[in-house]
Amino acid sequence: MGLVPPASGCRAGAPVRLLRANGAAMAATVRVSTSEDAEGSIQHAVQVRPPDALCAPAELARARSTL
């Protein structure tokens, strides 16, 4: 804990490519949060989302039209 991830890394919010169950590639950003409970056990929570640029309505519509 306390380490800063590299700017180009997925933990810093850089887009990454993941594979869907059907084998299709999907762009995503990953957010990782870390917490420690009273007993000293470290918990990591991972949230996977589409990149922020794809969250704009026009970009979502364009992405849907290419599927």
Secondary structure, DSSP 8 states (H G I E B T S, - for coil): ------TTSGGGT--EEEE-TTS-EEEEEEEEEEEE-TTS-EEEEEEEE--GGGGSHHHHHHHHHH-
